[in-house]
Amino acid sequence: MIKIENLSKSFGDKPVLVDLSLEFEGGRTTVVLGRSGTGKSVLLKLILRLLPLDSGRIHVDNVDTTDFSEADMMTVRRKMGMLFQGSALFDSMNVFENVAYTLKEHTDMSEGEIRRRVEEKLAFVEMSGTENLMPSELSGGMQKRIALARAMAGDPDYIFFDEPTTGLDPITAQTINELIKRVQVQTGTTVIVVTHDLESASFVGQKLVLIKDGEVHFEGTPEEFFESENEFVKSFRTGGKVAV
């Protein structure tokens, strides 16, 4: 479980997150929704400590990581995989090298063990046989799948998805949604998805969180979200996909 307590973050004189408290339950998929500038992606970066927070506390597996050093955070980050919005594959590395990168850098696995793990994760995302391809030879959807294989390579307890379907056609987006659901169901990983795509949110999410003005405005099941009479929730729903 990840527990956020009274988290605040500003950029200059612009507050992005304001005294935000939220729990991400273990073994479930939570989707964080919100309009542009509400701090959805910032929240993920704060949990990973890729950005400094202004105030508040962050607990990971009942351990307060707020004041952890960079060295301490490296241990925490090994529990986490991240699929960035732009996939963020290394252009100079082929598929195998991209997926194997974390294993080579942060484990003492043998070359044979690494190869087997990479093959296993590529098979999971239905990209077997692509090991020698370069990122430039892959479509956007294929790059997302390779990025997911890389995020899964270390068998993390948590996987974060930052706008996983942005820029994809509907068929490819649904393929990614199905993979996200399969990750949670088959591995029991705790999944946190940041998106503005309501169709994706309702498909993969077991809990939906809507942020407004830097605070949690709604928290509940997809059914509760789509039945809510709250005016902002209704406005967000009828707006469909809100641009980020």
Secondary structure by P-SEA (a helix, b strand, c coil): cbbbcbbbbbccccccccbbbbbbcccbbbbbbbcccccaaaaaaaaaccccccbbbbbccccccccccaaaaaaaaaabbbbcccccccccccaaaaaaccccccccccaaaaaaaaaaaaaaaccccccccccccccaaaaaaaaaaaaacccccbbbbccccccccaaaaaaaaaaaaaaaaacccbbbbbcccaaaaaacccbbbbbccccccccccaaaaaacccaaaaaaaaaccccc
